[in-house]
């Protein structure tokens, strides 16, 4: 059988799809053969076979185990496919493969993963000797076999044990790992792997602590008593001799020793960070020695770091096969992050602040602020790798500058540390840094890298200083003249760039208006963009222009509008537009600067090339969502500003814009460039939404044919949405022009064209997402055309809306359709209900449109978005309630969620297997509940009149010191804890759903008015306590 399986395994790796799938099906047919899993394990254990086939055998075995081992596994197929005797044999085979010293690491890793899946089902009941066997092997096996044992233990911790299984074995497991971590006779990488597995235990312990808090705290306190000294000892270990590049290339003993030391230190630092995150109080007593050791380590590692990454270009960010990082840059990152965490611990902060007291005599410790800033400057220097990357790709430089990158480096970590120190000691830290900057600039031996890094830290500190509300005016002149201006004249491009950046921060952060300084900087930036030889400097200056625009007076800023537009246009012309498509950060930087320049006075667009430049960049960035958002924001500001000046100005804007947008539609259609058409549709929608009333003559004729073509084509849903919204806006602003327009293609009037569009979008062939805006268009049509002009089409239109609502599932689409009836109910609520009762909807359990619409309406109202939409919905529902229509009490709708009795985490698979359950209540009660849900909790509740109780507000302390809360104080299962967490959820602060004071006042008056009505008193008894409390908080009811 093994030969048959080997043949099939080989065929599963063929490039041709048909034979590969045939082999996979044949392997699945062998699942019921009792010898199948044993044969797979035998193949995997045979060292003479090709590695790829052995790995493939274990992958197939993993799938077999998941499907046929035990009903407790998530992917169980419904039938156990292996008997107990074979299970026992297979467990032994896999454990031998995983812990053998002869097997390839990839084979051992695959076997270990299968073991973890089996253990999750069998340990400890059916496999009681698993952990004792592994623990017993640790002191007896050689390094190669120990690696396999640790790999199995790591997989068991990560994926094999549940909370109960883990905690039963935690003591022996952690002791076993500790023995490896402290064993100086073991390979350093194995000791690092043991620490890594120990750190992996924290996630499971955190879950166990939710139920067994005291036990977990006692266990971890005992464990850390042993582990903490080892951690501190490893932190203090000096690094071995630095390997040369030849040592690294040859992977000799010097390099292996270095690599092992780095890997071990990294795992220790990560374990300390994890301890502080999960069990912060348990390290309080050790926080000072840990901080001291971390600081000393960072100071000692600075010189090797410079050797590796500043003076040379060694490779960083490397991990071994066990995913253990082993390069120095990783270690520095972890140490900087640990240092930042430790600075937030009370004993450390208190100790450091005490050194700064005037009464404390002078000592080296008293200079800790200067020391840490020098350290941060040292680690913030541009590496050789960064220098090379930034020179090649300015886009990478910009992403680093804007902190919009996933490439977290020591430079980024230092920036975060600067923020923390600045928040503690804003004035003192800034003064010390300026003094250090003066020393660096006066030192003829200092490199451009050290001067640039000093300015980098200064810039970050100035930003933080300004964000705290402090005035940088006092230091502006000194910093500008001493450090910034010389940097702007430097021969090095990165130092020049940094000089301009800091200058921009200074003018932006100053509370005083630095008109002349900002004007001078603007001119220098414009000159640099034109004349500087470095793209790094050019793009930095483009960013700086934004700071200058905000710092100048309006009069001064207007003087620079044309020069800024011109220089951006020139720089854009110098770029390869095909490459610019991929340079998103550069493109966004130019668009943002152009946007800010235009917003000084939007009428610039009517007489300059500003819009042409904007649209050129928009066309290049049409595929980038961020670029689209920036362009849309810019164009919205332009349109609003110009439309506010009247019809003439807006007409000029349309005359300038519409041909360009029409051309974008045509080019996009010819080239199948959907992103360009999307961008054009978005901008056209903005132009229509913020237009004048009425619109310029010819507006409808210019845009409607293209919009109609879009809506009758099979295209992306967002394009349909934009086109529908644009027609809605046109109809809202100028119904006369819209409805009287005739399509030259077929002679149909605007009213008929819109009816045809609505009918298509409401049809069964159009997806909910594509039709998401049709409800708004239909409502606008009903309102603007009126019943007389619509005639028999009105009832037909409303009937189609009700029918389509019965099958709608997409939330925005549902809201769109419901608002058709909501807007009608604002003035004709009874007529709406009467009409809906006459509508018969086939294919549903409900018999009438009233049943369908009310159910959808009430069950989805709470998810509505938008100020106007929510207000209209509330007013409409209140009108319907005031009818006191008995039909509402006969319609049953979805009520409150029935909370499950167990506290298990609700995963997606479990939610699918056990869907949410709801109560069933009358529509009249649901309507009241919906309106109550729209009430925002009053910030100062007054004594209610609907209850005999009193309202009491507790005042808490205003202690802003961070507390190290003990573990047992946070019981996530305790009702009091849940109540406290829920109390933080003040909808008025966090909810994205819009509300307004007028609507809230209306709701308050509404409930006060109906409070004493008999019908409401009956419904009131069915409300839950939180709903009653909201009503009571309204006061006299």
PyMOL commands that set and color helices and strands:
alter all, ss='L'
color gray80, all
select helices_A, chain A and resi 2-11+17-29+35-45+51-68+84-99+105-122+129-138+143-160+163-181+188-208+213-236+245-250+253-278+280-311+328-343+346-355+364-379+384-392+394-401+410-424+426-442+448-467+473-488+493-509+515-531+535-551+554-559+561-573+577-580+584-600+604-607+610-620+625-643+647-671+674-689+699-711+717-733+735-740+750-761+774-790+793-807+811-838+849-863+867-882+887-890+908-913+923-933+967-969+975-983+987-990+997-1010+1014-1020+1025-1032
alter helices_A, ss='H'
color red, helices_A
select strands_A, chain A and resi 892-898+917-922
alter strands_A, ss='S'
color yellow, strands_A
deselect
rebuild
show_as cartoon
